Amino acid sequence: MNLDKRRQVAKEAARLIYYGLAAEYYAAKREAAKSLGVKVLPTNKEIAEELDQISEMLEGQERGELLKSMRSEALKIMKILEEFNPVLVGSVWRGTAHRGSDIDIRVYSDDERAVLEAINKSGYSVIRQERTVKTIGSTKKTYLHIFLKTPQGYETEIVIRPLEDINLKEKCEIFGDDLKGLKLKALEEIMKDDPLKKFVPH
């Protein structure tokens, strides 16, 4: 019975995320459980799997074209930021992007101004900037997030991390595996060989 309830909550949470009614998994699962009148909560991975199914059902073949387009745009941005060791993360890395997804790129530099100058020289317009605090292990770190809009209309979030973080090992908050992402050369190879390749644990 609990499994059925978990599945129902996961489906509803995925629907909320897909239609932009919830931005985060944490909020989506709690809102879904509340609306269904249950207390059981699914894992983020269970929600992600339901979200993938909803996206596939509603978008069909267009979804593959969207992923290729977003990965292609990510590659262009990463080439511009090549000196800052860019890494593609998020749903565009995973291969689970859908309508409404954004492009997530991490760069590593101790000079935030240099990253911003490279972006501005490239012709991309910065929509906004914000700082966030993230706890990694027992350490709190502050990162600058830069948001762009590509010519195709994809929102892109670039997070500047210090050079000391470049070899930092992290677990994915959604799938629970190692958060590896794709570096520039790896993304170039994927675009040549298998642009729809997924990177999700089974």
JORA-V171613 format. One record per helix or strand. SS is the DSSP state (~ for helix, > for strand). FROM is the first residue (numbers start at 1). TO is the last residue. If there is no record, write none. Layout:
ss=SS from=FROM to=TO
ss=SS from=FROM to=TO
This chain:
ss=~ from=2 to=18
ss=~ from=25 to=36
ss=~ from=44 to=59
ss=~ from=61 to=80
ss=~ from=82 to=84
ss=> from=87 to=89
ss=~ from=90 to=94
ss=> from=103 to=108
ss=~ from=112 to=122
ss=> from=126 to=136
ss=> from=139 to=149
ss=> from=155 to=161
ss=~ from=163 to=165
ss=> from=171 to=171
ss=> from=178 to=178
ss=> from=182 to=183
ss=~ from=184 to=193
